[in-house]
């Protein structure tokens, strides 16, 4: 389903479904589209800045979303304040539209927080790293709000790769049987890391919904207007008690799966170039320019706003403090359980020991060997008297060096220290072989 062509023109010869979807965006004017374009520009700038921060060692990892801005902004702008979104780990654009501070998202990838935001405040759950698990969470939450009679809906974001997970199949089954008010939003970005969609399914992913007894719709995920319309339609079904819907937003992941991935190993440049011609930002920009809504001055203003956003994002990300070690226990349970309290106490004791390590035994003085020994070592307490300093010691017979890892008799034995500062016993000296014995 498409409402804007890749060249930025409104679809005129619409299908019956597209005509029906038009009604769900009849209220969208040029100002709304300009606002969504601004969102998409800022979200792309967020992605670029986060990628740069990771490359500079300031983030441990990053999951880029470049190319998926229309799918995320269009669907997120369809949500009501009371709706609940359940993301995977790439929905940075949805997080932005739901009012989550982008620095809170970066704090997760910087490793200084357990999650970063309050899900109930923003209607946006924490990122789900376990692939596909969020569809179960969304289904259960939807069943709960249905029983409460709240009139809201949930949306679960996942990718084409997650559609092959058993959790997603289970979520489909439960949502269908219980009529849960949930929208399953699949961003088909063509690759599950390096596995193309064509090796996961022989039919469009949206057709899987029919086997569970609810509708599935395929939408152009690079068309923000079509995505907005389809998501509004699916959410209206959910709120009306008509059960779940599967939306397959066909898009393309322009960047890597994560910053630890090299996409050039599994896709060619011609494929990437063909999808670049369908860039979601270029599509909406062309339409707004043709309508006289976006000129050079307006575009420069949006770009300046995005640059200011990125600079502030970087500054605040670099200023994030490292968490106190004991803070990891703060959000395990609402009321701390006994075993969590015990683990907290154990860690506190270990940390205290590191701050005030116990005294260690003094380093032993090296053993003094006869001057004739080939392994004799110098020692301040065994220095030769001044009168003998000019007389060289008698030549010692040559003998092979001890084998690596062995301790020669009489040689100094180092005393190791464990990280907490406690001495460990040195190994006992090994008996010398006949060729390595000292002359008596």
SETI-847446 format. One record per residue (C-alpha): x, y, z; residue in three letters. Coordinates in nm, 2 decimals. Layout:
+--------+--------+--------+------+
|     xx |     yy |     zz | type |
+--------+--------+--------+------+
|      X |      Y |      Z |  ALA |
...
+--------+--------+--------+------+
END
This chain:
+--------+--------+--------+------+
|     xx |     yy |     zz | type |
+--------+--------+--------+------+
|   0.00 |   0.00 |   0.00 |  UNK |
|   0.14 |   0.33 |  -0.11 |  UNK |
|   0.03 |   0.69 |  -0.10 |  UNK |
|   0.35 |   0.87 |  -0.20 |  UNK |
|   0.56 |   0.74 |  -0.49 |  UNK |
|   0.94 |   0.73 |  -0.45 |  UNK |
|   0.97 |   1.04 |  -0.67 |  UNK |
|   0.74 |   1.23 |  -0.42 |  UNK |
|   0.41 |   1.24 |  -0.60 |  UNK |
|   0.07 |   1.15 |  -0.45 |  UNK |
|  -0.07 |   0.82 |  -0.58 |  UNK |
|  -0.37 |   0.89 |  -0.81 |  UNK |
|  -0.47 |   0.55 |  -0.94 |  UNK |
|  -0.52 |   0.41 |  -0.59 |  UNK |
|  -0.64 |   0.06 |  -0.52 |  UNK |
|  -0.95 |   0.00 |  -0.32 |  UNK |
|  -0.74 |  -0.05 |   0.00 |  UNK |
|  -0.54 |   0.26 |  -0.07 |  UNK |
|  -0.86 |   0.46 |  -0.12 |  UNK |
|  -0.99 |   0.33 |   0.21 |  UNK |
|  -0.67 |   0.42 |   0.39 |  UNK |
|  -0.69 |   0.78 |   0.26 |  UNK |
|  -0.97 |   0.84 |   0.50 |  UNK |
|  -0.73 |   0.78 |   0.79 |  UNK |
|  -0.50 |   1.07 |   0.68 |  UNK |
|  -0.77 |   1.31 |   0.56 |  UNK |
|  -0.69 |   1.54 |   0.85 |  UNK |
|  -0.31 |   1.55 |   0.77 |  UNK |
|  -0.21 |   1.89 |   0.62 |  UNK |
|   0.11 |   2.03 |   0.49 |  UNK |
|   0.21 |   2.15 |   0.84 |  UNK |
|   0.17 |   1.80 |   0.97 |  UNK |
|   0.38 |   1.66 |   0.69 |  UNK |
|   0.65 |   1.92 |   0.75 |  UNK |
|   0.66 |   1.83 |   1.12 |  UNK |
|   0.70 |   1.46 |   1.03 |  UNK |
|   0.98 |   1.55 |   0.79 |  UNK |
|   1.15 |   1.75 |   1.06 |  UNK |
|   1.12 |   1.45 |   1.29 |  UNK |
|   1.28 |   1.22 |   1.03 |  UNK |
|   1.57 |   1.46 |   0.97 |  UNK |
|   1.64 |   1.48 |   1.35 |  UNK |
|   1.61 |   1.11 |   1.39 |  UNK |
|   1.86 |   1.05 |   1.11 |  UNK |
|   2.09 |   1.30 |   1.27 |  UNK |
|   2.05 |   1.12 |   1.60 |  UNK |
|   2.15 |   0.80 |   1.43 |  UNK |
|   2.46 |   0.96 |   1.26 |  UNK |
|   2.58 |   1.11 |   1.58 |  UNK |
|   2.54 |   0.79 |   1.78 |  UNK |
|   2.73 |   0.60 |   1.51 |  UNK |
|   3.01 |   0.85 |   1.53 |  UNK |
|   3.02 |   0.83 |   1.91 |  UNK |
|   3.05 |   0.45 |   1.89 |  UNK |
|   3.33 |   0.47 |   1.64 |  UNK |
|   3.51 |   0.71 |   1.87 |  UNK |
|   3.48 |   0.46 |   2.16 |  UNK |
|   3.21 |   0.65 |   2.35 |  UNK |
|   2.94 |   0.38 |   2.30 |  UNK |
|   2.99 |   0.01 |   2.33 |  UNK |
|   2.76 |  -0.06 |   2.04 |  UNK |
|   2.49 |   0.10 |   1.83 |  UNK |
|   2.21 |  -0.04 |   1.61 |  UNK |
|   2.17 |   0.20 |   1.32 |  UNK |
|   1.82 |   0.28 |   1.17 |  UNK |
|   1.92 |   0.47 |   0.86 |  UNK |
|   1.65 |   0.41 |   0.59 |  UNK |
|   1.38 |   0.32 |   0.84 |  UNK |
|   1.29 |   0.67 |   0.95 |  UNK |
|   0.95 |   0.68 |   0.77 |  UNK |
|   0.84 |   0.35 |   0.91 |  UNK |
|   0.92 |   0.45 |   1.26 |  UNK |
|   0.80 |   0.81 |   1.26 |  UNK |
|   0.48 |   0.74 |   1.06 |  UNK |
|   0.38 |   0.45 |   1.29 |  UNK |
|   0.47 |   0.64 |   1.61 |  UNK |
|   0.28 |   0.95 |   1.52 |  UNK |
|  -0.03 |   0.73 |   1.49 |  UNK |
|  -0.02 |   0.63 |   1.85 |  UNK |
|  -0.24 |   0.79 |   2.12 |  UNK |
|  -0.09 |   0.90 |   2.45 |  UNK |
|  -0.24 |   0.60 |   2.64 |  UNK |
|  -0.12 |   0.35 |   2.38 |  UNK |
|   0.19 |   0.13 |   2.47 |  UNK |
|   0.48 |   0.06 |   2.23 |  UNK |
|   0.70 |  -0.24 |   2.28 |  UNK |
|   1.03 |  -0.20 |   2.08 |  UNK |
|   1.32 |  -0.42 |   1.99 |  UNK |
|   1.66 |  -0.25 |   2.00 |  UNK |
|   1.64 |  -0.03 |   1.68 |  UNK |
|   1.33 |   0.19 |   1.74 |  UNK |
|   1.52 |   0.51 |   1.82 |  UNK |
|   1.28 |   0.70 |   1.60 |  UNK |
|   0.98 |   0.57 |   1.79 |  UNK |
|   1.15 |   0.66 |   2.12 |  UNK |
|   1.20 |   1.01 |   2.00 |  UNK |
|   0.84 |   1.05 |   1.89 |  UNK |
|   0.72 |   0.91 |   2.23 |  UNK |
|   0.91 |   1.18 |   2.41 |  UNK |
|   1.20 |   0.97 |   2.54 |  UNK |
|   1.52 |   1.17 |   2.60 |  UNK |
|   1.76 |   1.05 |   2.33 |  UNK |
|   2.04 |   1.07 |   2.58 |  UNK |
|   1.86 |   0.80 |   2.78 |  UNK |
|   1.87 |   0.58 |   2.48 |  UNK |
|   2.24 |   0.64 |   2.44 |  UNK |
|   2.30 |   0.57 |   2.81 |  UNK |
|   2.19 |   0.22 |   2.75 |  UNK |
|   2.45 |   0.17 |   2.47 |  UNK |
|   2.71 |   0.35 |   2.68 |  UNK |
|   2.66 |   0.09 |   2.95 |  UNK |
|   2.58 |   0.33 |   3.23 |  UNK |
|   2.22 |   0.24 |   3.30 |  UNK |
|   1.99 |  -0.06 |   3.32 |  UNK |
|   1.73 |   0.09 |   3.08 |  UNK |
|   1.72 |   0.46 |   3.09 |  UNK |
|   1.36 |   0.57 |   3.10 |  UNK |
|   1.02 |   0.51 |   3.27 |  UNK |
|   0.80 |   0.30 |   3.03 |  UNK |
|   0.48 |   0.42 |   3.19 |  UNK |
|   0.57 |   0.78 |   3.15 |  UNK |
|   0.62 |   0.76 |   2.78 |  UNK |
|   0.41 |   0.47 |   2.68 |  UNK |
|   0.73 |   0.31 |   2.55 |  UNK |
|   0.87 |  -0.01 |   2.70 |  UNK |
|   1.24 |  -0.07 |   2.75 |  UNK |
|   1.44 |  -0.21 |   2.46 |  UNK |
|   1.41 |  -0.59 |   2.41 |  UNK |
|   1.74 |  -0.75 |   2.33 |  UNK |
|   1.60 |  -1.10 |   2.32 |  UNK |
|   1.48 |  -1.12 |   1.96 |  UNK |
|   1.10 |  -1.14 |   1.93 |  UNK |
|   1.03 |  -1.15 |   2.30 |  UNK |
|   0.86 |  -0.81 |   2.29 |  UNK |
|   0.57 |  -0.94 |   2.09 |  UNK |
|   0.47 |  -1.16 |   2.39 |  UNK |
|   0.50 |  -0.86 |   2.62 |  UNK |
|   0.28 |  -0.65 |   2.39 |  UNK |
|   0.02 |  -0.93 |   2.37 |  UNK |
|   0.00 |  -0.98 |   2.74 |  UNK |
|  -0.02 |  -0.61 |   2.80 |  UNK |
|  -0.30 |  -0.58 |   2.54 |  UNK |
|  -0.49 |  -0.86 |   2.71 |  UNK |
|  -0.46 |  -0.68 |   3.04 |  UNK |
|  -0.59 |  -0.34 |   2.91 |  UNK |
|  -0.87 |  -0.52 |   2.73 |  UNK |
|  -0.99 |  -0.66 |   3.06 |  UNK |
|  -0.95 |  -0.33 |   3.23 |  UNK |
|  -1.16 |  -0.16 |   2.96 |  UNK |
|  -0.92 |   0.12 |   2.91 |  UNK |
|  -0.98 |   0.15 |   2.53 |  UNK |
|  -0.61 |   0.18 |   2.44 |  UNK |
|  -0.40 |  -0.05 |   2.22 |  UNK |
|  -0.05 |  -0.17 |   2.20 |  UNK |
|   0.20 |  -0.20 |   1.92 |  UNK |
|   0.49 |  -0.44 |   1.90 |  UNK |
|   0.79 |  -0.36 |   1.68 |  UNK |
|   1.00 |  -0.64 |   1.53 |  UNK |
|   1.19 |  -0.72 |   1.22 |  UNK |
|   1.18 |  -0.98 |   0.94 |  UNK |
|   1.43 |  -1.19 |   1.13 |  UNK |
|   1.23 |  -1.19 |   1.44 |  UNK |
|   0.93 |  -1.32 |   1.24 |  UNK |
|   1.10 |  -1.65 |   1.23 |  UNK |
|   1.12 |  -1.68 |   1.61 |  UNK |
|   0.88 |  -1.90 |   1.80 |  UNK |
|   0.79 |  -1.62 |   2.04 |  UNK |
|   0.63 |  -1.43 |   1.75 |  UNK |
|   0.43 |  -1.73 |   1.65 |  UNK |
|   0.31 |  -1.77 |   2.00 |  UNK |
|   0.22 |  -1.41 |   2.03 |  UNK |
|   0.02 |  -1.43 |   1.71 |  UNK |
|  -0.17 |  -1.73 |   1.84 |  UNK |
|  -0.26 |  -1.58 |   2.17 |  UNK |
|  -0.35 |  -1.24 |   2.03 |  UNK |
|  -0.59 |  -1.40 |   1.78 |  UNK |
|  -0.76 |  -1.64 |   2.02 |  UNK |
|  -0.82 |  -1.37 |   2.28 |  UNK |
|  -0.88 |  -1.08 |   2.05 |  UNK |
|  -0.60 |  -0.88 |   2.20 |  UNK |
|  -0.59 |  -0.51 |   2.09 |  UNK |
|  -0.24 |  -0.53 |   1.95 |  UNK |
|  -0.08 |  -0.42 |   1.63 |  UNK |
|   0.22 |  -0.63 |   1.52 |  UNK |
|   0.44 |  -0.39 |   1.32 |  UNK |
|   0.71 |  -0.58 |   1.13 |  UNK |
|   0.98 |  -0.36 |   0.98 |  UNK |
|   1.10 |  -0.58 |   0.69 |  UNK |
|   1.44 |  -0.42 |   0.63 |  UNK |
|   1.53 |  -0.72 |   0.40 |  UNK |
|   1.80 |  -0.87 |   0.63 |  UNK |
|   1.81 |  -1.06 |   0.96 |  UNK |
|   2.17 |  -0.96 |   1.01 |  UNK |
|   2.31 |  -1.13 |   0.70 |  UNK |
|   2.02 |  -1.36 |   0.62 |  UNK |
|   1.79 |  -1.21 |   0.34 |  UNK |
|   1.41 |  -1.23 |   0.38 |  UNK |
|   1.38 |  -1.45 |   0.07 |  UNK |
|   1.56 |  -1.72 |   0.26 |  UNK |
|   1.31 |  -1.70 |   0.55 |  UNK |
|   0.98 |  -1.70 |   0.38 |  UNK |
|   0.85 |  -1.79 |   0.03 |  UNK |
|   0.55 |  -1.56 |   0.07 |  UNK |
|   0.51 |  -1.20 |   0.19 |  UNK |
|   0.53 |  -1.19 |   0.57 |  UNK |
|   0.20 |  -1.02 |   0.60 |  UNK |
|   0.03 |  -1.33 |   0.47 |  UNK |
|   0.12 |  -1.52 |   0.78 |  UNK |
|  -0.15 |  -1.34 |   0.97 |  UNK |
|  -0.42 |  -1.53 |   0.77 |  UNK |
|  -0.32 |  -1.86 |   0.92 |  UNK |
|  -0.39 |  -1.72 |   1.27 |  UNK |
|  -0.72 |  -1.56 |   1.17 |  UNK |
|  -0.65 |  -1.19 |   1.16 |  UNK |
|  -0.57 |  -0.95 |   0.87 |  UNK |
|  -0.22 |  -0.87 |   0.75 |  UNK |
|  -0.14 |  -0.56 |   0.53 |  UNK |
|   0.18 |  -0.48 |   0.34 |  UNK |
|   0.27 |  -0.11 |   0.33 |  UNK |
|   0.55 |   0.08 |   0.17 |  UNK |
|   0.76 |   0.15 |   0.48 |  UNK |
|   0.95 |   0.43 |   0.31 |  UNK |
|   0.63 |   0.62 |   0.26 |  UNK |
|   0.56 |   0.80 |   0.59 |  UNK |
|   0.20 |   0.90 |   0.49 |  UNK |
|   0.10 |   0.54 |   0.40 |  UNK |
|   0.26 |   0.41 |   0.72 |  UNK |
|   0.07 |   0.67 |   0.92 |  UNK |
|  -0.26 |   0.57 |   0.75 |  UNK |
|  -0.21 |   0.19 |   0.79 |  UNK |
|  -0.11 |   0.22 |   1.15 |  UNK |
|  -0.41 |   0.44 |   1.23 |  UNK |
|  -0.64 |   0.19 |   1.06 |  UNK |
|  -0.49 |  -0.10 |   1.26 |  UNK |
|  -0.51 |   0.08 |   1.59 |  UNK |
|  -0.87 |   0.18 |   1.52 |  UNK |
|  -0.95 |  -0.19 |   1.47 |  UNK |
|  -0.78 |  -0.28 |   1.80 |  UNK |
|  -0.96 |  -0.02 |   2.00 |  UNK |
|  -1.29 |  -0.12 |   1.85 |  UNK |
|  -1.24 |  -0.48 |   1.98 |  UNK |
|  -1.17 |  -0.63 |   1.64 |  UNK |
|  -0.84 |  -0.79 |   1.75 |  UNK |
|  -0.49 |  -0.79 |   1.62 |  UNK |
|  -0.34 |  -0.68 |   1.29 |  UNK |
|  -0.01 |  -0.75 |   1.12 |  UNK |
|   0.15 |  -0.47 |   0.93 |  UNK |
|   0.45 |  -0.55 |   0.72 |  UNK |
|   0.64 |  -0.22 |   0.65 |  UNK |
|   0.87 |  -0.29 |   0.35 |  UNK |
|   1.18 |  -0.08 |   0.40 |  UNK |
|   1.56 |  -0.12 |   0.38 |  UNK |
|   1.84 |  -0.11 |   0.64 |  UNK |
|   2.08 |   0.13 |   0.47 |  UNK |
|   2.35 |   0.08 |   0.73 |  UNK |
|   2.49 |  -0.21 |   0.92 |  UNK |
|   2.30 |  -0.44 |   1.15 |  UNK |
|   2.50 |  -0.30 |   1.43 |  UNK |
|   2.83 |  -0.12 |   1.44 |  UNK |
|   2.99 |  -0.46 |   1.49 |  UNK |
|   2.87 |  -0.57 |   1.15 |  UNK |
|   3.01 |  -0.54 |   0.80 |  UNK |
|   2.73 |  -0.55 |   0.55 |  UNK |
|   2.96 |  -0.54 |   0.25 |  UNK |
|   3.03 |  -0.91 |   0.32 |  UNK |
|   2.67 |  -1.01 |   0.23 |  UNK |
|   2.51 |  -0.75 |   0.00 |  UNK |
|   2.64 |  -0.57 |  -0.31 |  UNK |
|   2.66 |  -0.20 |  -0.38 |  UNK |
|   2.41 |  -0.21 |  -0.66 |  UNK |
|   2.14 |  -0.33 |  -0.42 |  UNK |
|   2.22 |  -0.05 |  -0.18 |  UNK |
|   2.21 |   0.21 |  -0.46 |  UNK |
|   1.87 |   0.09 |  -0.58 |  UNK |
|   1.73 |   0.14 |  -0.23 |  UNK |
|   1.90 |   0.47 |  -0.19 |  UNK |
|   1.68 |   0.60 |  -0.48 |  UNK |
|   1.38 |   0.52 |  -0.25 |  UNK |
|   1.52 |   0.71 |   0.05 |  UNK |
|   1.23 |   0.81 |   0.27 |  UNK |
|   1.36 |   1.16 |   0.35 |  UNK |
|   1.41 |   1.24 |  -0.02 |  UNK |
|   1.06 |   1.12 |  -0.10 |  UNK |
|   0.89 |   1.34 |   0.15 |  UNK |
|   1.13 |   1.63 |   0.08 |  UNK |
|   1.04 |   1.62 |  -0.29 |  UNK |
|   0.66 |   1.62 |  -0.22 |  UNK |
|   0.69 |   1.91 |   0.03 |  UNK |
|   0.90 |   2.11 |  -0.22 |  UNK |
|   0.65 |   2.05 |  -0.50 |  UNK |
|   0.37 |   2.18 |  -0.28 |  UNK |
|   0.57 |   2.49 |  -0.20 |  UNK |
|   0.59 |   2.40 |   0.17 |  UNK |
|   0.96 |   2.34 |   0.19 |  UNK |
|   1.20 |   2.59 |   0.04 |  UNK |
|   1.58 |   2.64 |   0.08 |  UNK |
|   1.54 |   2.86 |   0.38 |  UNK |
|   1.31 |   2.62 |   0.56 |  UNK |
|   1.53 |   2.33 |   0.49 |  UNK |
|   1.84 |   2.52 |   0.61 |  UNK |
|   1.65 |   2.59 |   0.93 |  UNK |
|   1.57 |   2.23 |   0.98 |  UNK |
|   1.93 |   2.13 |   0.92 |  UNK |
|   2.05 |   2.39 |   1.17 |  UNK |
|   1.81 |   2.26 |   1.43 |  UNK |
|   1.93 |   1.90 |   1.36 |  UNK |
|   2.30 |   2.01 |   1.41 |  UNK |
|   2.21 |   2.18 |   1.73 |  UNK |
|   2.03 |   1.87 |   1.85 |  UNK |
|   2.33 |   1.65 |   1.76 |  UNK |
|   2.58 |   1.88 |   1.94 |  UNK |
|   2.36 |   1.88 |   2.26 |  UNK |
|   2.33 |   1.50 |   2.23 |  UNK |
|   2.70 |   1.46 |   2.22 |  UNK |
|   2.77 |   1.70 |   2.50 |  UNK |
|   2.52 |   1.53 |   2.74 |  UNK |
|   2.62 |   1.18 |   2.64 |  UNK |
|   2.99 |   1.25 |   2.72 |  UNK |
|   2.88 |   1.40 |   3.06 |  UNK |
|   2.70 |   1.09 |   3.17 |  UNK |
|   2.84 |   0.97 |   3.50 |  UNK |
|   2.94 |   0.61 |   3.56 |  UNK |
|   2.69 |   0.44 |   3.79 |  UNK |
|   2.78 |   0.33 |   4.14 |  UNK |
|   2.84 |  -0.05 |   4.14 |  UNK |
|   2.56 |  -0.12 |   4.40 |  UNK |
|   2.30 |   0.06 |   4.18 |  UNK |
|   2.27 |  -0.26 |   3.98 |  UNK |
|   2.05 |  -0.40 |   4.26 |  UNK |
|   1.81 |  -0.10 |   4.27 |  UNK |
|   1.56 |  -0.21 |   4.01 |  UNK |
|   1.56 |  -0.59 |   4.03 |  UNK |
|   1.24 |  -0.60 |   4.23 |  UNK |
|   1.00 |  -0.34 |   4.36 |  UNK |
|   1.06 |  -0.47 |   4.71 |  UNK |
|   1.41 |  -0.61 |   4.75 |  UNK |
|   1.41 |  -0.98 |   4.81 |  UNK |
|   1.63 |  -1.16 |   5.06 |  UNK |
|   1.87 |  -1.31 |   4.81 |  UNK |
|   1.92 |  -0.98 |   4.63 |  UNK |
|   1.99 |  -0.81 |   4.96 |  UNK |
|   2.25 |  -1.07 |   5.04 |  UNK |
|   2.42 |  -1.03 |   4.70 |  UNK |
|   2.42 |  -0.65 |   4.76 |  UNK |
|   2.58 |  -0.70 |   5.10 |  UNK |
|   2.84 |  -0.94 |   4.96 |  UNK |
|   2.94 |  -0.69 |   4.68 |  UNK |
|   2.95 |  -0.41 |   4.93 |  UNK |
|   3.19 |  -0.61 |   5.15 |  UNK |
|   3.42 |  -0.68 |   4.85 |  UNK |
|   3.42 |  -0.32 |   4.75 |  UNK |
|   3.51 |  -0.21 |   5.10 |  UNK |
|   3.80 |  -0.46 |   5.10 |  UNK |
|   3.93 |  -0.31 |   4.78 |  UNK |
|   3.91 |   0.04 |   4.93 |  UNK |
|   4.09 |  -0.08 |   5.25 |  UNK |
|   4.30 |  -0.38 |   5.15 |  UNK |
|   4.44 |  -0.60 |   5.43 |  UNK |
|   4.81 |  -0.58 |   5.51 |  UNK |
|   5.03 |  -0.80 |   5.30 |  UNK |
|   5.34 |  -0.99 |   5.40 |  UNK |
|   5.67 |  -0.81 |   5.31 |  UNK |
|   5.85 |  -0.91 |   5.00 |  UNK |
|   6.11 |  -1.18 |   5.10 |  UNK |
|   6.48 |  -1.09 |   5.04 |  UNK |
|   6.64 |  -1.28 |   4.76 |  UNK |
|   6.84 |  -1.59 |   4.88 |  UNK |
|   7.22 |  -1.56 |   4.87 |  UNK |
|   7.40 |  -1.82 |   4.67 |  UNK |
|   7.77 |  -1.91 |   4.68 |  UNK |
|   7.98 |  -1.67 |   4.47 |  UNK |
|   8.08 |  -1.97 |   4.26 |  UNK |
|   7.73 |  -2.05 |   4.16 |  UNK |
|   7.63 |  -1.96 |   3.80 |  UNK |
|   7.30 |  -1.84 |   3.94 |  UNK |
|   7.44 |  -1.62 |   4.21 |  UNK |
|   7.24 |  -1.30 |   4.25 |  UNK |
|   7.35 |  -0.97 |   4.40 |  UNK |
|   7.21 |  -0.87 |   4.74 |  UNK |
|   7.27 |  -0.56 |   4.94 |  UNK |
|   7.34 |  -0.77 |   5.25 |  UNK |
|   7.59 |  -0.99 |   5.06 |  UNK |
|   7.80 |  -0.73 |   4.87 |  UNK |
|   8.16 |  -0.81 |   4.83 |  UNK |
|   8.40 |  -0.62 |   5.06 |  UNK |
|   8.59 |  -0.33 |   4.90 |  UNK |
|   8.92 |  -0.51 |   4.92 |  UNK |
|   8.79 |  -0.79 |   4.69 |  UNK |
|   8.61 |  -0.56 |   4.45 |  UNK |
|   8.91 |  -0.55 |   4.21 |  UNK |
|   8.96 |  -0.93 |   4.21 |  UNK |
|   8.72 |  -1.11 |   3.97 |  UNK |
|   8.55 |  -1.42 |   4.10 |  UNK |
|   8.68 |  -1.75 |   3.98 |  UNK |
|   8.52 |  -1.87 |   3.65 |  UNK |
|   8.21 |  -2.09 |   3.71 |  UNK |
|   8.16 |  -2.40 |   3.51 |  UNK |
|   7.89 |  -2.36 |   3.24 |  UNK |
|   7.56 |  -2.54 |   3.29 |  UNK |
|   7.23 |  -2.52 |   3.10 |  UNK |
|   6.96 |  -2.28 |   3.22 |  UNK |
|   6.66 |  -2.42 |   3.39 |  UNK |
|   6.37 |  -2.50 |   3.18 |  UNK |
|   6.09 |  -2.24 |   3.13 |  UNK |
|   5.84 |  -2.23 |   3.42 |  UNK |
|   6.08 |  -2.41 |   3.66 |  UNK |
|   6.22 |  -2.26 |   3.98 |  UNK |
|   6.59 |  -2.31 |   4.03 |  UNK |
|   6.70 |  -2.40 |   4.39 |  UNK |
|   6.80 |  -2.09 |   4.58 |  UNK |
|   6.65 |  -1.85 |   4.33 |  UNK |
|   6.41 |  -1.58 |   4.46 |  UNK |
|   6.05 |  -1.69 |   4.45 |  UNK |
|   5.80 |  -1.41 |   4.38 |  UNK |
|   5.49 |  -1.39 |   4.60 |  UNK |
|   5.18 |  -1.33 |   4.39 |  UNK |
|   4.90 |  -1.10 |   4.48 |  UNK |
|   4.53 |  -1.16 |   4.40 |  UNK |
|   4.34 |  -0.85 |   4.28 |  UNK |
|   4.20 |  -0.80 |   4.64 |  UNK |
|   4.55 |  -0.77 |   4.77 |  UNK |
|   4.57 |  -1.10 |   4.95 |  UNK |
|   4.91 |  -1.29 |   4.92 |  UNK |
|   4.90 |  -1.64 |   4.77 |  UNK |
|   5.15 |  -1.91 |   4.86 |  UNK |
|   5.44 |  -1.94 |   4.63 |  UNK |
|   5.50 |  -2.28 |   4.47 |  UNK |
|   5.76 |  -2.50 |   4.65 |  UNK |
|   6.09 |  -2.52 |   4.47 |  UNK |
|   6.14 |  -2.81 |   4.24 |  UNK |
|   6.42 |  -3.05 |   4.28 |  UNK |
|   6.70 |  -2.97 |   4.03 |  UNK |
|   6.81 |  -3.21 |   3.77 |  UNK |
|   7.16 |  -3.35 |   3.78 |  UNK |
|   7.28 |  -3.11 |   3.51 |  UNK |
|   7.13 |  -2.81 |   3.68 |  UNK |
|   7.28 |  -2.87 |   4.03 |  UNK |
|   7.50 |  -2.61 |   4.19 |  UNK |
|   7.86 |  -2.70 |   4.25 |  UNK |
|   7.93 |  -2.76 |   4.62 |  UNK |
+--------+--------+--------+------+
END
